[in-house]
Structures are given as C-alpha cells and as structure tokens.
Amino acid sequence: MLKAISPVDGRYANKTNELVDFFSEYALIKYRVYVEIYYFIQLLEQNLPSLKEFPREKISVLQAIVDDFTLDDAQKIKDIEGKTNHDVKAVEYFLKEKFSLNNLESFGEFIHFGLTSQDINNTAVPLSIHEALHTVYKPLIHSLRDILISMAKNWQDVPMLARTHGQPASPTLLGKELYVFVDRLQMQIHALSTKEIYAKFGGAVGNLNAHAVTFPEVDWISFSDQFVKSIGLKRLKYTTQIDHYDQMADLFQNLSRINTILIDLCRDIWMYISINYFSQKVNKDEVGSSTMPHKVNPIDFENAEGNLGIANAIFYHLAEKLPISRWQRDLTDSTVLRNIGVPFAHSLISVKSIIKGLGKLQLNQEVLNQDLENNWAVVAEAYQTILRREGVAQPYELLKAYTRGKGSMNKAQLMEFIDTLPVSESVKSELRKITPQNYTGIVSF
C-alpha cells in the first residue's frame, strides 16, 4: 500500500475495496471467463452437430469454473498471457486446459467460437459496470440522497438569509436550500436508473461472419441478442469490431453530472461552515492544523471536492475518447477501458467523505437568525410588491432610494420608512408584520 502509485489503491484503498470485484485486473479476467463459459453454454442449446454429444451433466462443471474462480486461476491466465502476449487468447487457453481436465477436450475448439476479443471485452466490461452500479454505486448515492432528505426535513422551517452574487438577498429556508440538491440528484439518479447497459457481440467486424458461414441454418442474430439479454445487458445491433461506446459515454456523462452537483453541494456547505452557520463535531484525537491548535477544518468536503474533480476529468476523457476509432477499430479504446474503475473509485471516496462530513454538521441557528436581523433591507422586495398592489407610484424606485448601497439596515429604520408611506394604516400594519424571519415564501417537499 505504501508503494501504490495511485491513492485509489494506496491511501484510499479501504474506501474503494468494494470495487475490487468489478474493476481490478482479477475482476476483468473473471468477467471474461464468465462471458466465455456462458456463451459456450448457450451454444449447447443450438443443437450444433459438433456439440450434440456434449454431456449435459457437465454444464454444472462449466458453471463451477466461474463460481469457483480464484486469484490463482487469474494468475494462471496472466502467466499464459506472458507467453501469448494476448489477454483474451490466454483466457481461451486456460479454459481449454480446464476442459481437458474434465475430459471435455473434444469440445474445446468451441470455446470462443466465431468471436473476436472485443466480443468478450465489450461484454465483460459493460457487465462489470452494470453490476458495480447495482451493487455499490447506486446504494451509496441513494444513501446520500436520503441523508439530505432527512436533513432538509429537519430544517425545513429554519429561515436563512439567501445570498445572490454573494450579497444579502430575500430570505429562504435552510431545508429548501438542501432540498434543491435532493431534487437535482433525484433527476440524475432517475436518468441513471433508466439507462440500459449495452454490449457489442457480433464477431470480427460486427456482422457475425464466422457464425453465419459455418452454421448458416442458425439465426445468429436472435441467438446473440438472447445471449446478451440473458446476462442482463442489451446487444448493440450495428457495430464495427468494437462497441461504438455512445451509450457508455452517455452513462459516464450522467455520472459526471451527479459529481458536478456534489461539487456544488460541497462548496455551499464549505461556505456555510466558513460563516459559522454550521459548526462541526470535534474529534479530540484529530488535528486541524500543524501550528494552529484551534482549527476544525471542513476537510471532508474539501476531500470530496478534489476527488470529484479527478473523477470528472477521467469520466470526461472516457466519454470523449471512447466513441472515436479509426475505421473498424484501433487499439486506443483498450488501454482507456482499463481505467474505468478509477473515476468510480474517486466518486466512491467522495460520496463517503460527504456522508461523513454531513454527519459532523451542527446547526448554529442563532447565527442564522442574527444574520437576518442584521439585514432587514432584504424585506424591501416584499414592501415594493405590496405597494405595487396598492397603486403607489414607482415603489421599486422608492425602496431603491431608501435601501440600496446603505449596508445593513435594522428594524427601526424600516419601521420609520413605513410611517412615511402614502398608504392606509391597515396596509402599514401589514407591512410591519413582514420580517426577515417570516418572509420565506412557500415551499413544499
């Protein structure tokens, strides 16, 4: 760990270990084995003459190759790759050896039948993404959303000074401001939940050439569609040798939008901490500064923001690069695909940091209230709109002249202003009841 080049596998390894089974080299090899084995099993259902004698009781033996796959198995495949200098061919040779050990060597040539490497890779990688999203990412992002919902509801009646352009603005509600992030996340989570994950499975140039010429009587298009569907994916109909990656790019852009929303959340919470709207629970063993003993820094939100930025940089590159290939294929996608787990890992680190940071927050409601008391001018919007209703000439200009650029104004100054207005006493009474604390509009969530 101390010699890890990437912090994902070093400093933050304990925060990303859930992804090892989906995006590590071991995981990629296992997913390749899975695709090869279950493809072979599907071939058995086609009544191909060469496979009619396959003993059906041995199907469980094939499934066990996947179910019992170990690190030692993965290392054997890596050792074979050291000789072949081809990672997918190494899987094929490993499986042929397994077939031989189980007296199935006569059927070994139908491992990888009619396929190209990218049929395996462009099915294995999307399958790993699909399962990582379902098993790790979605539950975690749902947890964060639920925490924000709970916080928003707890603070839904807490008035707070809004700031537009960094300046005091019409009051709002703390809970509603948090719920803005909930709503934004919900939209992107919904978009994520509706996305289908696609696989490329169509032979050397996408036309199932070898399949069709060898066994022309088989409906290989339907076969391929059904096989990919059986493992939880959807098959791309028209491809070159490789996935065109448009749908994968769309997925990465969806994930980067979630990260962008979270960056916005981190910065807002950081700012609220800086003006003491929130304090943070103190861990007596932690140190906030090597020289300033008093400091309690918002490190969880800073850590999250930095990692979200790295994740997005890689997601952006994946989304921009993967859909571009020279003619029917070049190899640039291969090395790039190996980095898919990296932005997932940085995203995971970030979400966990945000959840940790939110758990430390303590609301300083008296600070929020004092900020409102120091800025009575923010009710000027309310006054001028009621004066419009009453037909007073140029009410906006009237309030502008009295309040703009005059810094903070107190209650007494606004009450004096109300006394000068050319409206009935009942309207003046209505205006006097408006305060920075109750001028918060209507919100429902």
C-alpha positions in Angstrom: 0.0 0.0 0.0 2.8 2.4 0.8 4.2 1.7 -2.7 1.0 2.1 -4.5 1.2 4.7 -7.3 -2.4 5.6 -7.2 -4.1 6.7 -3.9 -7.1 4.7 -5.0 -5.1 1.5 -4.3 -3.0 3.1 -1.5 -4.2 5.8 0.8 -7.9 5.3 0.0 -7.8 1.5 -0.6 -10.1 0.9 2.5 -12.7 3.2 0.9 -12.6 1.6 -2.5 -12.3 -2.1 -1.7 -15.9 -2.8 -2.7 -14.9 -2.1 -6.3 -12.1 -4.7 -6.5 -14.6 -7.4 -7.6 -15.7 -5.2 -10.5 -12.7 -3.2 -11.8 -9.5 -4.9 -10.8 -7.4 -6.9 -13.2 -8.6 -10.0 -11.4 -12.2 -8.9 -11.9 -11.7 -8.2 -15.6 -10.3 -11.7 -16.1 -13.1 -13.3 -14.2 -15.7 -11.4 -16.2 -14.0 -12.6 -19.4 -14.2 -16.2 -18.1 -17.8 -15.7 -17.3 -18.7 -14.5 -20.8 -16.8 -17.3 -22.5 -18.3 -20.0 -20.3 -21.9 -18.8 -20.6 -21.5 -18.2 -24.3 -20.4 -21.9 -24.7 -23.4 -23.0 -22.6 -25.7 -21.0 -24.8 -24.2 -22.7 -27.9 -25.1 -26.0 -26.5 -28.8 -25.0 -26.8 -28.4 -24.6 -30.6 -28.1 -28.3 -31.4 -25.0 -27.7 -33.4 -23.7 -31.1 -34.8 -20.3 -30.6 -33.2 -21.8 -30.2 -29.8 -24.6 -32.8 -29.8 -22.5 -35.3 -27.8 -21.6 -32.8 -25.0 -22.6 -34.5 -21.7 -25.3 -32.1 -20.3 -24.5 -33.2 -16.7 -21.1 -31.4 -17.3 -22.8 -28.0 -17.6 -22.5 -27.7 -13.8 -18.8 -28.3 -14.1 -18.6 -25.4 -16.5 -20.5 -23.1 -14.2 -18.2 -24.1 -11.4 -15.3 -22.7 -13.3 -16.9 -19.3 -12.9 -18.3 -19.8 -9.5 -15.1 -21.1 -8.0 -12.7 -18.8 -9.9 -9.8 -17.8 -7.7 -6.9 -15.5 -7.7 -4.7 -18.5 -8.5 -6.8 -19.0 -11.6 -6.4 -15.4 -12.6 -2.6 -15.7 -12.1 -2.5 -18.8 -14.4 -4.2 -16.8 -17.1 -1.7 -13.9 -16.6 1.1 -16.5 -16.9 -0.3 -17.7 -20.1 -0.6 -14.1 -21.3 3.0 -13.7 -20.6 3.7 -16.2 -23.4 0.9 -15.3 -25.8 1.1 -11.6 -25.3 -2.7 -11.6 -25.8 -5.0 -11.4 -22.8 -8.2 -12.8 -24.2 -6.4 -15.7 -26.0 -4.9 -16.5 -22.6 -8.4 -17.0 -21.2 -9.3 -19.3 -24.1 -6.2 -21.4 -23.5 -6.9 -21.6 -19.8 -10.5 -22.8 -20.4 -9.2 -25.4 -22.9 -7.0 -26.7 -20.1 -10.0 -26.8 -17.8 -12.0 -28.7 -20.4 -9.2 -31.2 -20.8 -9.0 -31.8 -17.0 -12.7 -32.6 -17.1 -12.5 -34.9 -20.2 -14.1 -32.3 -22.4 -11.1 -31.6 -24.7 -13.0 -32.7 -27.8 -15.3 -29.7 -27.3 -12.6 -27.2 -26.6 -12.5 -25.7 -30.0 -15.9 -24.3 -29.4 -14.6 -22.1 -26.7 -14.6 -18.6 -28.2 -16.2 -20.0 -31.4 -16.6 -17.3 -34.1 -15.7 -14.5 -31.7 -13.2 -11.7 -31.6 -11.6 -10.4 -28.4 -13.8 -7.4 -28.3 -16.9 -9.6 -28.2 -15.5 -10.7 -24.8 -14.2 -7.4 -23.6 -17.1 -5.3 -24.8 -19.4 -7.7 -22.9 -17.3 -8.3 -19.8 -16.6 -4.6 -19.2 -20.2 -3.4 -19.5 -21.3 -6.3 -17.3 -18.8 -5.2 -14.6 -20.1 -1.7 -14.9 -23.7 -2.9 -14.6 -23.0 -4.9 -11.5 -20.9 -2.3 -9.9 -23.6 0.3 -10.3 -26.2 -2.1 -8.9 -24.1 -3.4 -6.0 -22.0 -0.5 -4.9 -22.7 2.9 -6.5 -26.5 3.2 -6.6 -27.0 2.1 -2.9 -24.4 4.6 -1.8 -25.7 7.5 -3.8 -29.2 6.6 -2.6 -27.9 6.7 1.0 -26.5 10.2 0.4 -29.8 11.4 -1.1 -31.7 10.0 1.8 -29.5 11.7 4.3 -30.0 15.0 2.5 -33.8 14.5 2.5 -33.7 13.9 6.3 -31.6 17.0 6.9 -33.9 19.1 4.6 -37.0 17.9 6.5 -35.4 18.5 9.9 -34.5 22.1 8.9 -37.5 22.9 6.6 -38.7 25.7 8.9 -35.3 27.3 9.6 -35.2 30.7 8.0 -31.9 31.8 6.4 -30.5 34.8 4.6 -30.1 34.0 1.0 -27.1 35.3 -0.9 -27.2 36.0 -4.6 -23.9 37.3 -6.1 -22.6 36.9 -2.6 -24.9 39.7 -1.4 -27.8 39.6 1.1 -31.0 38.6 -0.7 -34.6 37.7 0.1 -34.7 35.1 2.9 -35.1 31.5 2.2 -35.4 28.2 4.2 -32.3 26.1 5.1 -34.3 22.9 4.4 -35.4 24.1 1.0 -31.8 25.0 0.0 -30.7 21.5 0.9 -33.7 20.0 -1.0 -32.5 21.8 -4.1 -29.7 19.3 -4.1 -32.0 16.4 -3.4 -34.1 17.4 -6.4 -31.1 17.7 -8.7 -29.8 14.4 -7.6 -33.1 12.7 -8.0 -33.3 13.8 -11.6 -29.9 12.3 -12.4 -30.5 9.2 -10.3 -33.7 8.6 -12.3 -31.8 9.1 -15.6 -29.2 6.6 -14.3 -31.9 4.1 -13.4 -33.5 4.2 -16.9 -30.2 3.6 -18.8 -29.7 0.2 -20.3 -26.1 -1.1 -20.4 -25.1 -2.3 -23.9 -22.7 -4.9 -25.1 -21.1 -5.5 -28.5 -21.4 -9.1 -29.6 -21.1 -9.7 -33.3 -17.8 -11.2 -34.4 -14.7 -9.8 -36.0 -16.3 -6.8 -37.7 -19.8 -6.9 -36.2 -21.5 -9.0 -38.8 -21.3 -12.5 -37.3 -19.4 -13.5 -40.4 -17.8 -16.7 -38.9 -21.0 -17.9 -37.3 -23.1 -17.4 -40.5 -20.7 -19.1 -42.8 -20.1 -22.1 -40.5 -23.7 -22.8 -39.5 -25.9 -20.8 -41.8 -29.1 -22.5 -40.6 -28.9 -20.9 -37.2 -30.5 -17.5 -36.5 -27.3 -16.0 -35.1 -28.8 -12.5 -34.7 -31.5 -13.8 -32.4 -29.0 -16.0 -30.6 -26.7 -13.1 -29.9 -29.5 -10.9 -28.8 -30.8 -13.5 -26.4 -27.4 -14.4 -25.0 -26.6 -10.8 -24.2 -30.0 -10.3 -22.7 -29.6 -13.4 -20.6 -26.7 -11.8 -18.7 -28.5 -8.6 -18.1 -27.3 -6.4 -21.0 -28.7 -5.3 -24.3 -26.9 -6.0 -27.6 -25.8 -3.3 -30.0 -27.2 -4.2 -33.4 -24.8 -2.3 -35.6 -21.1 -2.1 -34.8 -17.6 -2.5 -36.2 -15.2 -4.8 -34.4 -15.8 -2.8 -31.2 -18.6 -1.2 -29.2 -19.1 2.3 -30.5 -19.4 3.4 -26.9 -22.0 6.1 -27.4 -24.2 4.6 -24.7 -21.3 4.2 -22.4 -20.3 7.8 -22.9 -23.8 8.8 -22.1 -23.6 6.8 -18.8 -20.3 8.5 -17.9 -21.7 11.9 -18.6 -24.7 11.1 -16.3 -22.3 10.1 -13.6 -20.2 13.3 -14.1 -23.4 15.4 -13.8 -24.0 13.7 -10.4 -20.5 14.6 -9.4 -20.9 18.2 -10.5 -24.0 18.5 -8.4 -22.0 17.1 -5.4 -19.1 19.6 -6.1 -21.7 22.4 -5.8 -23.0 20.9 -2.6 -19.5 20.7 -1.1 -18.8 24.3 -1.9 -22.0 25.6 -0.5 -21.6 23.6 2.8 -18.0 24.8 3.0 -19.1 28.4 2.7 -21.8 27.9 5.4 -19.2 26.4 7.7 -17.0 29.4 7.0 -19.6 31.9 8.1 -20.5 29.7 11.1 -24.0 28.7 10.0 -22.7 25.2 10.8 -20.0 24.1 13.3 -18.5 20.6 13.2 -18.4 17.9 15.8 -14.9 17.7 17.3 -12.9 14.6 17.3 -10.5 15.1 20.2 -7.8 12.9 18.5 -7.8 14.8 15.2 -5.5 17.8 14.4 -6.8 20.7 12.3 -3.5 22.4 11.7 0.1 21.6 12.4 0.5 25.0 14.0 -2.9 26.4 14.8 -4.5 24.3 17.6 -7.9 25.9 17.4 -8.8 24.9 13.8 -11.5 22.4 12.8 -11.3 22.4 9.0 -14.1 21.2 6.6 -11.7 18.6 5.3 -14.4 16.0 4.3 -16.0 18.4 1.9 -12.6 19.5 0.5 -11.5 15.9 0.1 -14.8 15.1 -1.7 -14.5 18.2 -4.0 -11.0 17.3 -5.0 -11.8 13.6 -5.7 -15.0 14.6 -7.6 -12.9 16.8 -9.9 -10.5 13.9 -10.7 -13.4 11.6 -11.3 -15.0 14.0 -13.7 -11.7 14.6 -15.6 -11.5 10.9 -16.3 -15.2 10.5 -17.0 -15.0 13.4 -19.5 -12.0 11.8 -21.2 -13.7 8.4 -21.4 -16.9 9.9 -22.8 -15.0 12.0 -25.4 -12.4 9.4 -26.4 -14.1 6.0 -26.5 -16.7 6.8 -29.2 -13.8 7.7 -31.6 -12.0 4.9 -33.5 -10.2 4.7 -36.8 -12.2 2.6 -39.3 -13.3 -0.7 -38.0 -11.1 -0.5 -34.9 -7.9 0.7 -33.4 -6.4 -0.2 -30.0 -6.8 3.1 -28.2 -10.0 2.1 -26.6 -8.4 -1.0 -25.0 -6.0 0.9 -22.7 -8.5 3.5 -21.9 -11.1 0.9 -20.8 -8.8 -0.3 -18.2 -9.2 2.9 -16.3 -13.0 2.8 -15.9 -12.7 1.8 -12.3 -10.6 4.8 -11.4 -13.4 7.5 -11.7 -15.8 5.1 -10.0 -13.3 4.8 -7.1 -12.8 8.6 -6.8 -16.5 9.1 -6.9 -16.9 6.5 -4.2 -14.3 8.2 -2.0 -16.1 11.5 -2.5 -19.6 10.3 -1.6 -18.3 8.6 1.5 -16.5 11.8 2.5 -19.6 13.9 2.0 -21.7 11.5 4.1 -19.0 11.7 6.8 -18.9 15.5 6.7 -22.7 15.8 6.8 -22.7 13.7 9.9 -20.5 16.2 11.7 -22.6 19.2 11.0 -24.2 21.1 13.9 -26.6 23.9 13.1 -25.9 27.3 14.7 -29.5 28.6 14.4 -28.8 31.7 16.4 -26.1 32.8 13.9 -28.6 32.4 11.0 -31.1 34.4 13.0 -28.6 37.2 13.8 -27.7 37.4 10.1 -31.3 38.0 9.3 -31.6 40.6 12.0 -28.6 42.5 10.6 -30.2 42.6 7.1 -33.7 44.0 7.4 -33.2 45.6 4.0 -33.9 42.2 2.4 -37.7 42.7 3.0 -37.6 45.6 0.6 -38.8 43.2 -2.1 -41.9 42.4 -0.1 -42.6 46.1 0.6 -42.3 47.3 -3.0 -44.6 44.5 -4.4 -47.3 45.3 -1.9 -47.0 48.9 -2.7 -47.5 48.0 -6.4 -50.7 46.3 -5.4 -51.8 49.4 -3.7 -51.1 51.6 -6.7 -48.3 53.6 -5.2 -46.2 55.3 -7.9 -42.8 53.9 -8.6 -42.5 51.7 -5.5 -39.4 50.0 -6.7 -37.6 53.3 -7.1 -38.8 54.4 -3.8 -37.3 51.4 -2.0 -34.2 51.6 -4.1 -33.5 55.1 -3.0 -34.0 54.2 0.6 -32.1 50.9 0.8 -29.6 50.4 -2.0 -25.9 50.6 -1.1 -26.6 51.6 2.5 -25.2 48.4 4.1 -27.2 46.6 6.8 -30.4 48.2 7.9 -32.2 47.5 11.2 -35.8 47.0 12.0 -36.2 50.6 13.4 -35.1 52.1 10.1 -37.6 50.1 8.1 -40.4 50.9 10.6 -39.7 54.6 10.2 -39.8 54.2 6.4 -43.3 52.5 6.6 -44.6 55.5 8.6 -43.8 57.8 5.6 -45.7 55.8 3.1 -48.9 57.1 1.4 -51.0 54.1 2.2 -53.7 53.2 4.7 -52.9 52.2 8.3 -54.1 48.7 7.6 -51.5 48.4 4.8 -48.8 49.8 7.1 -49.8 47.2 9.7 -49.5 44.5 7.0 -46.0 45.7 6.1 -44.9 45.9 9.8 -45.7 42.2 10.2 -43.2 41.2 7.5 -39.8 40.3 9.0 -36.7 38.7 7.6 -37.7 35.6 9.6 -41.1 35.1 8.1 -40.6 36.4 4.5 -39.6 33.0 3.3 -42.2 32.3 0.6 -43.9 28.9 0.1 -42.1 25.6 -0.3 -43.5 22.1 -0.3 -41.4 18.9 -0.2 
